[in-house]
Amino acid sequence: MRVAVVAEYYPRPGHPGLGIWAHCQAVAAAQEGAEVRVIALDRPLPPLHAMRSLGPGGGRPDPGPLRQWWHELRSQPRSAELDGIEVTYARFLSPPRPLSYGSWGRWAAPAVGRALDSLDRNGGIDLVHAHYAVPSGAAARRWIERRRPGLPLVVSVHGGDLSYAAPRSRRGHGAVTSTLRGAEAVIANSTLTRDGIEALIGPREHLYVIHPGADVAPGNVDKRPQATLVTVAHLEPHKSQADVIGALAALHERHPELRYVLIGRGPDRSSLETLARSLGVEDRVEFMSALPHEQAMAELARCHLHVMPSRHDAFGVAHIEAMAAGVPTIAGEGTGARDIVAAGEGALLVPAGNVNALAGAIDTLLSEPGELRRLGEAARQTAFEHFSWKRCGRQTADVYREVSGVANPVDG
């Protein structure tokens, strides 16, 4: 069963945590007998926030983001092997994301097509699995229609197709809906995402919910000496790191030593640093930027409570990673994290955007250290029983086998 995975978000030297869930799923599916090779989209243009940091905007120009982008561009290989998975980085150019994201599948199609041609010549392809309908799924579908009609296409939807690509433009809506309708199978990462898919295109056969996973970490970890909150996420408004900083300030009298660690990078860093200074907590907020996955998980395990009360998240794999490390987690109501809460102990929901409610939940947990430790162990058990990568890999391989008709060697 030869699978070509096409993904916009996938680990690379300059951003080792980018799309780590897609890589872990590929590794897990390979362990279940699939022969997986990956095509990762690579757009060698600076992000808008890096360009804006140089222009007039009321503050002093900051060349740092653009310098970081240039360093990553120079270090980016054309191919790599990650944990036994062969990865080809397909370079493409396109206009800026806010104006044209719905058409990126068309812009990426030539590079993706060349990479798929190469894989097809060197071993063949039994099916293509695209993460997101736009741009990966749309680009892969164009290649299938022109070069391999009838080749099965599986599309994983992680939320962005529904919350960003489809609603922003008529072109994006058309690209998402036509790709999802044309796929042999669609995988949703949560029941919230599944419901969104059905609201967009109506009920369809071969629509599955497969949750991302996490590897359960050892339990004998030396915790940080002070109580520490942590968020593992891209620094962007909907992840609500600003609310956590607000809660940290609100809890100053009851928890004066409480600290907050942010693992990740993104366009919101400057505004978050400014907020921390304005609230007088900058000395208790630590920005660690993006870290290699193993290092990020090690830092996560040393903290006491993971907090990511997102305003919208299709699932929130960081919650599962925290729980697998024995760290309880707080998520935002109305997100796909409701699947996690329904599975067992270790996660709780608070109203997104309500700093007082968030501060109250944090205070309750930190004020009862024994209960916090018990909840951490319960979180680890929930992750082990319901959200392992082995489970995800087995379910993914089952979908591959069903749509391709190719037997899985693991099954004999």
Secondary structure as UniProt FT lines:
FT   STRAND          2..7
FT   TURN            13..14
FT   TURN            16..19
FT   HELIX           20..31
FT   TURN            32..33
FT   STRAND          35..42
FT   HELIX           48..52
FT   TURN            53..54
FT   HELIX           64..75
FT   STRAND          79..82
FT   TURN            83..84
FT   STRAND          85..91
FT   HELIX           97..100
FT   HELIX           101..103
FT   HELIX           104..121
FT   TURN            122..123
FT   STRAND          127..131
FT   HELIX           133..137
FT   HELIX           138..147
FT   TURN            149..150
FT   STRAND          153..157
FT   HELIX           161..165
FT   HELIX           166..168
FT   HELIX           170..182
FT   STRAND          185..188
FT   HELIX           191..201
FT   STRAND          207..209
FT   STRAND          228..232
FT   HELIX           237..239
FT   HELIX           241..250
FT   TURN            251..254
FT   TURN            256..257
FT   STRAND          259..264
FT   TURN            267..268
FT   HELIX           269..278
FT   TURN            279..280
FT   HELIX           282..284
FT   STRAND          285..289
FT   HELIX           293..301
FT   STRAND          305..308
FT   HELIX           317..324
FT   TURN            325..326
FT   STRAND          329..332
FT   TURN            333..334
FT   TURN            336..337
FT   HELIX           338..343
FT   STRAND          347..350
FT   TURN            352..353
FT   HELIX           355..366
FT   HELIX           369..386
FT   HELIX           389..404
FT   HELIX           409..411
//
